[in-house]
Amino acid sequence: MEYLNPKALSASIVYSLLGIVILVISFYLFNKLTPGTLRKEILEDHNNALAILVAAFMLSIAIIISAAIHG
């Protein structure tokens, strides 16, 4: 029943939003640091290797953020 605690619930929401913001910022930086545009390469040129790389990047950043939030 400790999950229904309003303080814990609000902290979870704040940390989740913070994690999403950090993930979006890191993806934006990744997009700026790589040559070309990721959107064009993945959607128009159908570059599957780049799509897998971007997915792996986002998963790794998400795992790092969740580990940092949960201690």
mmCIF file of the N, C-alpha and C atoms, coordinates in Angstrom:
data_MODEL
# 
_entry.id   MODEL 
# 
loop_
_atom_site.group_PDB 
_atom_site.id 
_atom_site.type_symbol 
_atom_site.label_atom_id 
_atom_site.label_alt_id 
_atom_site.label_comp_id 
_atom_site.label_asym_id 
_atom_site.label_entity_id 
_atom_site.label_seq_id 
_atom_site.pdbx_PDB_ins_code 
_atom_site.Cartn_x 
_atom_site.Cartn_y 
_atom_site.Cartn_z 
_atom_site.occupancy 
_atom_site.B_iso_or_equiv 
_atom_site.pdbx_formal_charge 
_atom_site.auth_seq_id 
_atom_site.auth_comp_id 
_atom_site.auth_asym_id 
_atom_site.auth_atom_id 
_atom_site.pdbx_PDB_model_num 
ATOM 1   N N  . MET A 1 1  ? 0.796  -1.199 0.000   1.00 0.00 ? 1  MET A N  1 
ATOM 2   C CA . MET A 1 1  ? 0.000  0.000  0.000   1.00 0.00 ? 1  MET A CA 1 
ATOM 3   C C  . MET A 1 1  ? 0.843  1.270  0.000   1.00 0.00 ? 1  MET A C  1 
ATOM 4   N N  . GLU A 1 2  ? 2.153  1.122  0.146   1.00 0.00 ? 2  GLU A N  1 
ATOM 5   C CA . GLU A 1 2  ? 2.996  2.318  0.152   1.00 0.00 ? 2  GLU A CA 1 
ATOM 6   C C  . GLU A 1 2  ? 3.078  2.971  -1.215  1.00 0.00 ? 2  GLU A C  1 
ATOM 7   N N  . TYR A 1 3  ? 2.656  2.261  -2.284  1.00 0.00 ? 3  TYR A N  1 
ATOM 8   C CA . TYR A 1 3  ? 2.672  2.847  -3.620  1.00 0.00 ? 3  TYR A CA 1 
ATOM 9   C C  . TYR A 1 3  ? 1.561  3.872  -3.790  1.00 0.00 ? 3  TYR A C  1 
ATOM 10  N N  . LEU A 1 4  ? 0.545  3.834  -2.932  1.00 0.00 ? 4  LEU A N  1 
ATOM 11  C CA . LEU A 1 4  ? -0.552 4.783  -3.016  1.00 0.00 ? 4  LEU A CA 1 
ATOM 12  C C  . LEU A 1 4  ? -0.279 6.046  -2.213  1.00 0.00 ? 4  LEU A C  1 
ATOM 13  N N  . ASN A 1 5  ? 0.888  6.129  -1.633  1.00 0.00 ? 5  ASN A N  1 
ATOM 14  C CA . ASN A 1 5  ? 1.282  7.308  -0.870  1.00 0.00 ? 5  ASN A CA 1 
ATOM 15  C C  . ASN A 1 5  ? 1.377  8.496  -1.825  1.00 0.00 ? 5  ASN A C  1 
ATOM 16  N N  . PRO A 1 6  ? 0.685  9.608  -1.547  1.00 0.00 ? 6  PRO A N  1 
ATOM 17  C CA . PRO A 1 6  ? 0.717  10.758 -2.459  1.00 0.00 ? 6  PRO A CA 1 
ATOM 18  C C  . PRO A 1 6  ? 2.120  11.325 -2.676  1.00 0.00 ? 6  PRO A C  1 
ATOM 19  N N  . LYS A 1 7  ? 2.938  11.291 -1.650  1.00 0.00 ? 7  LYS A N  1 
ATOM 20  C CA . LYS A 1 7  ? 4.306  11.811 -1.777  1.00 0.00 ? 7  LYS A CA 1 
ATOM 21  C C  . LYS A 1 7  ? 5.127  10.946 -2.732  1.00 0.00 ? 7  LYS A C  1 
ATOM 22  N N  . ALA A 1 8  ? 5.012  9.627  -2.601  1.00 0.00 ? 8  ALA A N  1 
ATOM 23  C CA . ALA A 1 8  ? 5.741  8.712  -3.482  1.00 0.00 ? 8  ALA A CA 1 
ATOM 24  C C  . ALA A 1 8  ? 5.214  8.803  -4.910  1.00 0.00 ? 8  ALA A C  1 
ATOM 25  N N  . LEU A 1 9  ? 3.911  8.947  -5.055  1.00 0.00 ? 9  LEU A N  1 
ATOM 26  C CA . LEU A 1 9  ? 3.317  9.063  -6.389  1.00 0.00 ? 9  LEU A CA 1 
ATOM 27  C C  . LEU A 1 9  ? 3.768  10.337 -7.081  1.00 0.00 ? 9  LEU A C  1 
ATOM 28  N N  . SER A 1 10 ? 3.764  11.450 -6.362  1.00 0.00 ? 10 SER A N  1 
ATOM 29  C CA . SER A 1 10 ? 4.200  12.709 -6.968  1.00 0.00 ? 10 SER A CA 1 
ATOM 30  C C  . SER A 1 10 ? 5.693  12.671 -7.295  1.00 0.00 ? 10 SER A C  1 
ATOM 31  N N  . ALA A 1 11 ? 6.488  12.051 -6.452  1.00 0.00 ? 11 ALA A N  1 
ATOM 32  C CA . ALA A 1 11 ? 7.922  11.932 -6.737  1.00 0.00 ? 11 ALA A CA 1 
ATOM 33  C C  . ALA A 1 11 ? 8.149  11.072 -7.975  1.00 0.00 ? 11 ALA A C  1 
ATOM 34  N N  . SER A 1 12 ? 7.384  10.002 -8.134  1.00 0.00 ? 12 SER A N  1 
ATOM 35  C CA . SER A 1 12 ? 7.508  9.152  -9.319  1.00 0.00 ? 12 SER A CA 1 
ATOM 36  C C  . SER A 1 12 ? 7.156  9.915  -10.585 1.00 0.00 ? 12 SER A C  1 
ATOM 37  N N  . ILE A 1 13 ? 6.126  10.717 -10.519 1.00 0.00 ? 13 ILE A N  1 
ATOM 38  C CA . ILE A 1 13 ? 5.717  11.508 -11.694 1.00 0.00 ? 13 ILE A CA 1 
ATOM 39  C C  . ILE A 1 13 ? 6.784  12.541 -12.043 1.00 0.00 ? 13 ILE A C  1 
ATOM 40  N N  . VAL A 1 14 ? 7.309  13.224 -11.033 1.00 0.00 ? 14 VAL A N  1 
ATOM 41  C CA . VAL A 1 14 ? 8.345  14.238 -11.282 1.00 0.00 ? 14 VAL A CA 1 
ATOM 42  C C  . VAL A 1 14 ? 9.598  13.606 -11.864 1.00 0.00 ? 14 VAL A C  1 
ATOM 43  N N  . TYR A 1 15 ? 10.041 12.479 -11.294 1.00 0.00 ? 15 TYR A N  1 
ATOM 44  C CA . TYR A 1 15 ? 11.236 11.817 -11.799 1.00 0.00 ? 15 TYR A CA 1 
ATOM 45  C C  . TYR A 1 15 ? 11.015 11.235 -13.196 1.00 0.00 ? 15 TYR A C  1 
ATOM 46  N N  . SER A 1 16 ? 9.807  10.767 -13.467 1.00 0.00 ? 16 SER A N  1 
ATOM 47  C CA . SER A 1 16 ? 9.510  10.256 -14.811 1.00 0.00 ? 16 SER A CA 1 
ATOM 48  C C  . SER A 1 16 ? 9.579  11.377 -15.839 1.00 0.00 ? 16 SER A C  1 
ATOM 49  N N  . LEU A 1 17 ? 8.987  12.509 -15.516 1.00 0.00 ? 17 LEU A N  1 
ATOM 50  C CA . LEU A 1 17 ? 9.039  13.648 -16.442 1.00 0.00 ? 17 LEU A CA 1 
ATOM 51  C C  . LEU A 1 17 ? 10.467 14.145 -16.625 1.00 0.00 ? 17 LEU A C  1 
ATOM 52  N N  . LEU A 1 18 ? 11.225 14.172 -15.545 1.00 0.00 ? 18 LEU A N  1 
ATOM 53  C CA . LEU A 1 18 ? 12.629 14.580 -15.636 1.00 0.00 ? 18 LEU A CA 1 
ATOM 54  C C  . LEU A 1 18 ? 13.423 13.615 -16.511 1.00 0.00 ? 18 LEU A C  1 
ATOM 55  N N  . GLY A 1 19 ? 13.174 12.330 -16.359 1.00 0.00 ? 19 GLY A N  1 
ATOM 56  C CA . GLY A 1 19 ? 13.840 11.330 -17.197 1.00 0.00 ? 19 GLY A CA 1 
ATOM 57  C C  . GLY A 1 19 ? 13.489 11.476 -18.664 1.00 0.00 ? 19 GLY A C  1 
ATOM 58  N N  . ILE A 1 20 ? 12.219 11.759 -18.962 1.00 0.00 ? 20 ILE A N  1 
ATOM 59  C CA . ILE A 1 20 ? 11.801 11.955 -20.352 1.00 0.00 ? 20 ILE A CA 1 
ATOM 60  C C  . ILE A 1 20 ? 12.465 13.183 -20.946 1.00 0.00 ? 20 ILE A C  1 
ATOM 61  N N  . VAL A 1 21 ? 12.542 14.253 -20.168 1.00 0.00 ? 21 VAL A N  1 
ATOM 62  C CA . VAL A 1 21 ? 13.190 15.482 -20.657 1.00 0.00 ? 21 VAL A CA 1 
ATOM 63  C C  . VAL A 1 21 ? 14.672 15.228 -20.938 1.00 0.00 ? 21 VAL A C  1 
ATOM 64  N N  . ILE A 1 22 ? 15.343 14.527 -20.049 1.00 0.00 ? 22 ILE A N  1 
ATOM 65  C CA . ILE A 1 22 ? 16.762 14.219 -20.258 1.00 0.00 ? 22 ILE A CA 1 
ATOM 66  C C  . ILE A 1 22 ? 16.944 13.332 -21.482 1.00 0.00 ? 22 ILE A C  1 
ATOM 67  N N  . LEU A 1 23 ? 16.043 12.374 -21.687 1.00 0.00 ? 23 LEU A N  1 
ATOM 68  C CA . LEU A 1 23 ? 16.117 11.495 -22.850 1.00 0.00 ? 23 LEU A CA 1 
ATOM 69  C C  . LEU A 1 23 ? 15.932 12.276 -24.151 1.00 0.00 ? 23 LEU A C  1 
ATOM 70  N N  . VAL A 1 24 ? 14.987 13.196 -24.177 1.00 0.00 ? 24 VAL A N  1 
ATOM 71  C CA . VAL A 1 24 ? 14.757 14.004 -25.382 1.00 0.00 ? 24 VAL A CA 1 
ATOM 72  C C  . VAL A 1 24 ? 15.956 14.906 -25.660 1.00 0.00 ? 24 VAL A C  1 
ATOM 73  N N  . ILE A 1 25 ? 16.510 15.515 -24.624 1.00 0.00 ? 25 ILE A N  1 
ATOM 74  C CA . ILE A 1 25 ? 17.682 16.378 -24.807 1.00 0.00 ? 25 ILE A CA 1 
ATOM 75  C C  . ILE A 1 25 ? 18.876 15.582 -25.313 1.00 0.00 ? 25 ILE A C  1 
ATOM 76  N N  . SER A 1 26 ? 19.095 14.392 -24.758 1.00 0.00 ? 26 SER A N  1 
ATOM 77  C CA . SER A 1 26 ? 20.230 13.590 -25.209 1.00 0.00 ? 26 SER A CA 1 
ATOM 78  C C  . SER A 1 26 ? 20.028 13.102 -26.640 1.00 0.00 ? 26 SER A C  1 
ATOM 79  N N  . PHE A 1 27 ? 18.784 12.784 -27.022 1.00 0.00 ? 27 PHE A N  1 
ATOM 80  C CA . PHE A 1 27 ? 18.529 12.395 -28.407 1.00 0.00 ? 27 PHE A CA 1 
ATOM 81  C C  . PHE A 1 27 ? 18.760 13.573 -29.350 1.00 0.00 ? 27 PHE A C  1 
ATOM 82  N N  . TYR A 1 28 ? 18.353 14.772 -28.937 1.00 0.00 ? 28 TYR A N  1 
ATOM 83  C CA . TYR A 1 28 ? 18.577 15.965 -29.750 1.00 0.00 ? 28 TYR A CA 1 
ATOM 84  C C  . TYR A 1 28 ? 20.077 16.208 -29.939 1.00 0.00 ? 28 TYR A C  1 
ATOM 85  N N  . LEU A 1 29 ? 20.855 16.052 -28.876 1.00 0.00 ? 29 LEU A N  1 
ATOM 86  C CA . LEU A 1 29 ? 22.308 16.213 -28.990 1.00 0.00 ? 29 LEU A CA 1 
ATOM 87  C C  . LEU A 1 29 ? 22.919 15.135 -29.882 1.00 0.00 ? 29 LEU A C  1 
ATOM 88  N N  . PHE A 1 30 ? 22.435 13.905 -29.761 1.00 0.00 ? 30 PHE A N  1 
ATOM 89  C CA . PHE A 1 30 ? 22.907 12.812 -30.616 1.00 0.00 ? 30 PHE A CA 1 
ATOM 90  C C  . PHE A 1 30 ? 22.610 13.122 -32.077 1.00 0.00 ? 30 PHE A C  1 
ATOM 91  N N  . ASN A 1 31 ? 21.440 13.681 -32.337 1.00 0.00 ? 31 ASN A N  1 
ATOM 92  C CA . ASN A 1 31 ? 21.062 14.041 -33.702 1.00 0.00 ? 31 ASN A CA 1 
ATOM 93  C C  . ASN A 1 31 ? 21.958 15.156 -34.250 1.00 0.00 ? 31 ASN A C  1 
ATOM 94  N N  . LYS A 1 32 ? 22.318 16.108 -33.407 1.00 0.00 ? 32 LYS A N  1 
ATOM 95  C CA . LYS A 1 32 ? 23.163 17.219 -33.853 1.00 0.00 ? 32 LYS A CA 1 
ATOM 96  C C  . LYS A 1 32 ? 24.623 16.792 -34.050 1.00 0.00 ? 32 LYS A C  1 
ATOM 97  N N  . LEU A 1 33 ? 25.082 15.826 -33.273 1.00 0.00 ? 33 LEU A N  1 
ATOM 98  C CA . LEU A 1 33 ? 26.483 15.419 -33.359 1.00 0.00 ? 33 LEU A CA 1 
ATOM 99  C C  . LEU A 1 33 ? 26.762 14.444 -34.499 1.00 0.00 ? 33 LEU A C  1 
ATOM 100 N N  . THR A 1 34 ? 25.739 13.781 -35.001 1.00 0.00 ? 34 THR A N  1 
ATOM 101 C CA . THR A 1 34 ? 25.936 12.849 -36.111 1.00 0.00 ? 34 THR A CA 1 
ATOM 102 C C  . THR A 1 34 ? 25.810 13.589 -37.434 1.00 0.00 ? 34 THR A C  1 
ATOM 103 N N  . PRO A 1 35 ? 26.557 13.158 -38.439 1.00 0.00 ? 35 PRO A N  1 
ATOM 104 C CA . PRO A 1 35 ? 26.460 13.832 -39.746 1.00 0.00 ? 35 PRO A CA 1 
ATOM 105 C C  . PRO A 1 35 ? 25.127 13.530 -40.415 1.00 0.00 ? 35 PRO A C  1 
ATOM 106 N N  . GLY A 1 36 ? 24.573 14.516 -41.115 1.00 0.00 ? 36 GLY A N  1 
ATOM 107 C CA . GLY A 1 36 ? 23.283 14.331 -41.782 1.00 0.00 ? 36 GLY A CA 1 
ATOM 108 C C  . GLY A 1 36 ? 22.135 14.392 -40.792 1.00 0.00 ? 36 GLY A C  1 
ATOM 109 N N  . THR A 1 37 ? 20.935 14.130 -41.285 1.00 0.00 ? 37 THR A N  1 
ATOM 110 C CA . THR A 1 37 ? 19.779 14.121 -40.405 1.00 0.00 ? 37 THR A CA 1 
ATOM 111 C C  . THR A 1 37 ? 19.296 12.690 -40.227 1.00 0.00 ? 37 THR A C  1 
ATOM 112 N N  . LEU A 1 38 ? 19.015 12.339 -39.004 1.00 0.00 ? 38 LEU A N  1 
ATOM 113 C CA . LEU A 1 38 ? 18.563 10.993 -38.709 1.00 0.00 ? 38 LEU A CA 1 
ATOM 114 C C  . LEU A 1 38 ? 17.201 10.715 -39.340 1.00 0.00 ? 38 LEU A C  1 
ATOM 115 N N  . ARG A 1 39 ? 16.343 11.721 -39.337 1.00 0.00 ? 39 ARG A N  1 
ATOM 116 C CA . ARG A 1 39 ? 14.994 11.547 -39.899 1.00 0.00 ? 39 ARG A CA 1 
ATOM 117 C C  . ARG A 1 39 ? 15.052 11.177 -41.370 1.00 0.00 ? 39 ARG A C  1 
ATOM 118 N N  . LYS A 1 40 ? 15.871 11.888 -42.150 1.00 0.00 ? 40 LYS A N  1 
ATOM 119 C CA . LYS A 1 40 ? 15.988 11.608 -43.579 1.00 0.00 ? 40 LYS A CA 1 
ATOM 120 C C  . LYS A 1 40 ? 16.596 10.234 -43.811 1.00 0.00 ? 40 LYS A C  1 
ATOM 121 N N  . GLU A 1 41 ? 17.639 9.914  -43.069 1.00 0.00 ? 41 GLU A N  1 
ATOM 122 C CA . GLU A 1 41 ? 18.326 8.637  -43.256 1.00 0.00 ? 41 GLU A CA 1 
ATOM 123 C C  . GLU A 1 41 ? 17.414 7.452  -42.930 1.00 0.00 ? 41 GLU A C  1 
ATOM 124 N N  . ILE A 1 42 ? 16.641 7.573  -41.861 1.00 0.00 ? 42 ILE A N  1 
ATOM 125 C CA . ILE A 1 42 ? 15.813 6.439  -41.437 1.00 0.00 ? 42 ILE A CA 1 
ATOM 126 C C  . ILE A 1 42 ? 14.534 6.348  -42.257 1.00 0.00 ? 42 ILE A C  1 
ATOM 127 N N  . LEU A 1 43 ? 13.829 7.464  -42.438 1.00 0.00 ? 43 LEU A N  1 
ATOM 128 C CA . LEU A 1 43 ? 12.525 7.412  -43.090 1.00 0.00 ? 43 LEU A CA 1 
ATOM 129 C C  . LEU A 1 43 ? 12.601 7.395  -44.615 1.00 0.00 ? 43 LEU A C  1 
ATOM 130 N N  . GLU A 1 44 ? 13.483 8.179  -45.182 1.00 0.00 ? 44 GLU A N  1 
ATOM 131 C CA . GLU A 1 44 ? 13.531 8.267  -46.642 1.00 0.00 ? 44 GLU A CA 1 
ATOM 132 C C  . GLU A 1 44 ? 14.489 7.259  -47.259 1.00 0.00 ? 44 GLU A C  1 
ATOM 133 N N  . ASP A 1 45 ? 15.674 7.101  -46.643 1.00 0.00 ? 45 ASP A N  1 
ATOM 134 C CA . ASP A 1 45 ? 16.677 6.199  -47.210 1.00 0.00 ? 45 ASP A CA 1 
ATOM 135 C C  . ASP A 1 45 ? 16.577 4.778  -46.659 1.00 0.00 ? 45 ASP A C  1 
ATOM 136 N N  . HIS A 1 46 ? 15.703 4.548  -45.685 1.00 0.00 ? 46 HIS A N  1 
ATOM 137 C CA . HIS A 1 46 ? 15.470 3.226  -45.090 1.00 0.00 ? 46 HIS A CA 1 
ATOM 138 C C  . HIS A 1 46 ? 16.766 2.597  -44.573 1.00 0.00 ? 46 HIS A C  1 
ATOM 139 N N  . ASN A 1 47 ? 17.509 3.366  -43.808 1.00 0.00 ? 47 ASN A N  1 
ATOM 140 C CA . ASN A 1 47 ? 18.765 2.898  -43.229 1.00 0.00 ? 47 ASN A CA 1 
ATOM 141 C C  . ASN A 1 47 ? 18.466 2.132  -41.938 1.00 0.00 ? 47 ASN A C  1 
ATOM 142 N N  . ASN A 1 48 ? 18.347 0.814  -42.045 1.00 0.00 ? 48 ASN A N  1 
ATOM 143 C CA . ASN A 1 48 ? 17.993 -0.009 -40.889 1.00 0.00 ? 48 ASN A CA 1 
ATOM 144 C C  . ASN A 1 48 ? 19.089 -0.029 -39.830 1.00 0.00 ? 48 ASN A C  1 
ATOM 145 N N  . ALA A 1 49 ? 20.336 -0.003 -40.247 1.00 0.00 ? 49 ALA A N  1 
ATOM 146 C CA . ALA A 1 49 ? 21.436 -0.020 -39.282 1.00 0.00 ? 49 ALA A CA 1 
ATOM 147 C C  . ALA A 1 49 ? 21.404 1.233  -38.400 1.00 0.00 ? 49 ALA A C  1 
ATOM 148 N N  . LEU A 1 50 ? 21.109 2.359  -38.988 1.00 0.00 ? 50 LEU A N  1 
ATOM 149 C CA . LEU A 1 50 ? 21.020 3.598  -38.219 1.00 0.00 ? 50 LEU A CA 1 
ATOM 150 C C  . LEU A 1 50 ? 19.813 3.570  -37.288 1.00 0.00 ? 50 LEU A C  1 
ATOM 151 N N  . ALA A 1 51 ? 18.720 3.002  -37.737 1.00 0.00 ? 51 ALA A N  1 
ATOM 152 C CA . ALA A 1 51 ? 17.535 2.885  -36.883 1.00 0.00 ? 51 ALA A CA 1 
ATOM 153 C C  . ALA A 1 51 ? 17.828 2.008  -35.668 1.00 0.00 ? 51 ALA A C  1 
ATOM 154 N N  . ILE A 1 52 ? 18.555 0.923  -35.869 1.00 0.00 ? 52 ILE A N  1 
ATOM 155 C CA . ILE A 1 52 ? 18.933 0.052  -34.755 1.00 0.00 ? 52 ILE A CA 1 
ATOM 156 C C  . ILE A 1 52 ? 19.886 0.779  -33.810 1.00 0.00 ? 52 ILE A C  1 
ATOM 157 N N  . LEU A 1 53 ? 20.808 1.550  -34.352 1.00 0.00 ? 53 LEU A N  1 
ATOM 158 C CA . LEU A 1 53 ? 21.740 2.318  -33.530 1.00 0.00 ? 53 LEU A CA 1 
ATOM 159 C C  . LEU A 1 53 ? 21.002 3.351  -32.682 1.00 0.00 ? 53 LEU A C  1 
ATOM 160 N N  . VAL A 1 54 ? 20.052 4.054  -33.273 1.00 0.00 ? 54 VAL A N  1 
ATOM 161 C CA . VAL A 1 54 ? 19.285 5.056  -32.534 1.00 0.00 ? 54 VAL A CA 1 
ATOM 162 C C  . VAL A 1 54 ? 18.446 4.388  -31.448 1.00 0.00 ? 54 VAL A C  1 
ATOM 163 N N  . ALA A 1 55 ? 17.840 3.251  -31.770 1.00 0.00 ? 55 ALA A N  1 
ATOM 164 C CA . ALA A 1 55 ? 17.045 2.532  -30.765 1.00 0.00 ? 55 ALA A CA 1 
ATOM 165 C C  . ALA A 1 55 ? 17.923 2.067  -29.608 1.00 0.00 ? 55 ALA A C  1 
ATOM 166 N N  . ALA A 1 56 ? 19.106 1.561  -29.910 1.00 0.00 ? 56 ALA A N  1 
ATOM 167 C CA . ALA A 1 56 ? 20.025 1.124  -28.860 1.00 0.00 ? 56 ALA A CA 1 
ATOM 168 C C  . ALA A 1 56 ? 20.485 2.301  -28.013 1.00 0.00 ? 56 ALA A C  1 
ATOM 169 N N  . PHE A 1 57 ? 20.723 3.441  -28.651 1.00 0.00 ? 57 PHE A N  1 
ATOM 170 C CA . PHE A 1 57 ? 21.113 4.649  -27.921 1.00 0.00 ? 57 PHE A CA 1 
ATOM 171 C C  . PHE A 1 57 ? 20.014 5.067  -26.960 1.00 0.00 ? 57 PHE A C  1 
ATOM 172 N N  . MET A 1 58 ? 18.771 5.095  -27.437 1.00 0.00 ? 58 MET A N  1 
ATOM 173 C CA . MET A 1 58 ? 17.669 5.527  -26.580 1.00 0.00 ? 58 MET A CA 1 
ATOM 174 C C  . MET A 1 58 ? 17.440 4.548  -25.426 1.00 0.00 ? 58 MET A C  1 
ATOM 175 N N  . LEU A 1 59 ? 17.568 3.257  -25.688 1.00 0.00 ? 59 LEU A N  1 
ATOM 176 C CA . LEU A 1 59 ? 17.425 2.273  -24.609 1.00 0.00 ? 59 LEU A CA 1 
ATOM 177 C C  . LEU A 1 59 ? 18.527 2.405  -23.573 1.00 0.00 ? 59 LEU A C  1 
ATOM 178 N N  . SER A 1 60 ? 19.746 2.615  -24.032 1.00 0.00 ? 60 SER A N  1 
ATOM 179 C CA . SER A 1 60 ? 20.855 2.738  -23.081 1.00 0.00 ? 60 SER A CA 1 
ATOM 180 C C  . SER A 1 60 ? 20.724 3.993  -22.226 1.00 0.00 ? 60 SER A C  1 
ATOM 181 N N  . ILE A 1 61 ? 20.322 5.094  -22.813 1.00 0.00 ? 61 ILE A N  1 
ATOM 182 C CA . ILE A 1 61 ? 20.119 6.318  -22.034 1.00 0.00 ? 61 ILE A CA 1 
ATOM 183 C C  . ILE A 1 61 ? 18.964 6.134  -21.053 1.00 0.00 ? 61 ILE A C  1 
ATOM 184 N N  . ALA A 1 62 ? 17.899 5.458  -21.491 1.00 0.00 ? 62 ALA A N  1 
ATOM 185 C CA . ALA A 1 62 ? 16.761 5.214  -20.599 1.00 0.00 ? 62 ALA A CA 1 
ATOM 186 C C  . ALA A 1 62 ? 17.162 4.336  -19.418 1.00 0.00 ? 62 ALA A C  1 
ATOM 187 N N  . ILE A 1 63 ? 17.993 3.339  -19.657 1.00 0.00 ? 63 ILE A N  1 
ATOM 188 C CA . ILE A 1 63 ? 18.452 2.478  -18.561 1.00 0.00 ? 63 ILE A CA 1 
ATOM 189 C C  . ILE A 1 63 ? 19.331 3.265  -17.594 1.00 0.00 ? 63 ILE A C  1 
ATOM 190 N N  . ILE A 1 64 ? 20.193 4.113  -18.117 1.00 0.00 ? 64 ILE A N  1 
ATOM 191 C CA . ILE A 1 64 ? 21.050 4.935  -17.247 1.00 0.00 ? 64 ILE A CA 1 
ATOM 192 C C  . ILE A 1 64 ? 20.212 5.888  -16.409 1.00 0.00 ? 64 ILE A C  1 
ATOM 193 N N  . ILE A 1 65 ? 19.205 6.516  -17.025 1.00 0.00 ? 65 ILE A N  1 
ATOM 194 C CA . ILE A 1 65 ? 18.352 7.455  -16.297 1.00 0.00 ? 65 ILE A CA 1 
ATOM 195 C C  . ILE A 1 65 ? 17.558 6.728  -15.214 1.00 0.00 ? 65 ILE A C  1 
ATOM 196 N N  . SER A 1 66 ? 17.003 5.560  -15.550 1.00 0.00 ? 66 SER A N  1 
ATOM 197 C CA . SER A 1 66 ? 16.217 4.834  -14.550 1.00 0.00 ? 66 SER A CA 1 
ATOM 198 C C  . SER A 1 66 ? 17.094 4.353  -13.401 1.00 0.00 ? 66 SER A C  1 
ATOM 199 N N  . ALA A 1 67 ? 18.323 3.953  -13.690 1.00 0.00 ? 67 ALA A N  1 
ATOM 200 C CA . ALA A 1 67 ? 19.227 3.538  -12.624 1.00 0.00 ? 67 ALA A CA 1 
ATOM 201 C C  . ALA A 1 67 ? 19.600 4.726  -11.732 1.00 0.00 ? 67 ALA A C  1 
ATOM 202 N N  . ALA A 1 68 ? 19.755 5.890  -12.335 1.00 0.00 ? 68 ALA A N  1 
ATOM 203 C CA . ALA A 1 68 ? 20.082 7.076  -11.543 1.00 0.00 ? 68 ALA A CA 1 
ATOM 204 C C  . ALA A 1 68 ? 18.914 7.502  -10.674 1.00 0.00 ? 68 ALA A C  1 
ATOM 205 N N  . ILE A 1 69 ? 17.703 7.354  -11.174 1.00 0.00 ? 69 ILE A N  1 
ATOM 206 C CA . ILE A 1 69 ? 16.524 7.763  -10.407 1.00 0.00 ? 69 ILE A CA 1 
ATOM 207 C C  . ILE A 1 69 ? 16.257 6.799  -9.255  1.00 0.00 ? 69 ILE A C  1 
ATOM 208 N N  . HIS A 1 70 ? 16.396 5.493  -9.509  1.00 0.00 ? 70 HIS A N  1 
ATOM 209 C CA . HIS A 1 70 ? 16.072 4.505  -8.487  1.00 0.00 ? 70 HIS A CA 1 
ATOM 210 C C  . HIS A 1 70 ? 17.233 4.223  -7.530  1.00 0.00 ? 70 HIS A C  1 
ATOM 211 N N  . GLY A 1 71 ? 18.357 4.820  -7.821  1.00 0.00 ? 71 GLY A N  1 
ATOM 212 C CA . GLY A 1 71 ? 19.482 4.677  -6.900  1.00 0.00 ? 71 GLY A CA 1 
ATOM 213 C C  . GLY A 1 71 ? 20.263 3.506  -7.204  1.00 0.00 ? 71 GLY A C  1 
# 
